[in-house]
Amino acid sequence: MSLKYSVGDLTIHRVIEQESPFFPALEFIPGLTAEVLAENRAWMRHAKALDDADTLILCFQSYVVKTPHHTILIDSCIGNDKSRPQRPKWHMKTDDTYMRALGAAGVSVEDIDFVMCTHLHVDHVGWNTRMENGRWVPTFPKARYVFAKQEFDYWTEQNAKAEVPPFADSVLPVVEAGRHELVGNDHQIGDHVRIVPTPGHTPGHVAFAMGRGKDDAVFTGDLIHSPLQTLYPELSMKFDVDQAIAAKTRRNVLERYCDTDTLCCTAHFPSPSVGRIKRKGNAFVCESV
Ligand SMILES: [Zn+2]
């Protein structure tokens, strides 16, 4: 299984925290019919994207990207010691899988210059913070944490109505520590990092395009969850806040990168999670590299 990719002057490492059956396919993707699932069952199982009980297999991972100037962590997964009673595999966990994977990628928490979150859902912010002496502190002490302003504002509003635990324990402590930057969609870091607005899954969801002068790689966050959605971009998932916009965004992004050299680094596709987008009929496939 490939964990490291080199493209242009970037080096990309996958940092996997969990990879396992996650949610029954027909429930996770409300528009998916039993017929369409049946037609796609064989290749989905072969790709290890679907188990024998028709449960979608998802990977939960960060990417560490080294540009000539910076070491950047994209999305911070699930985290430890977080109270997530609805998800037993994520609840109050204490394993060292993530930190070992980070070490295997050759970086320490001190080495990260920027943490960039595609959006502020529970499985993308977890390691933003860790528990130290009974309080949440930024895990990456030297990093600036980059949040899209629109996304941050949305969750600030939601959190004011009723506490959103991942926002409270994995985003606000970073803000209190003064380590955050709220950015607009025109934000760039040097000549290597650009924001691609990709609303739908959440209102302020963004993808990150990286590479000098061209998009050598794109990090798609949760604009897509399963390889099934490359073939059926119109199928949104249960937690897409705006299902119609999510579908439109998905097709637009797949079209933008279709038959290009850009490495598509997905958040949740099963391993290897990374590939290039090719056209297939009126839709797409993500071909492993
Ligand atoms: Zn996610």
Residues whose N, C-alpha, C, O or C-beta is under 5 A from the ligand:
A	BS01	ZN	D123 D222
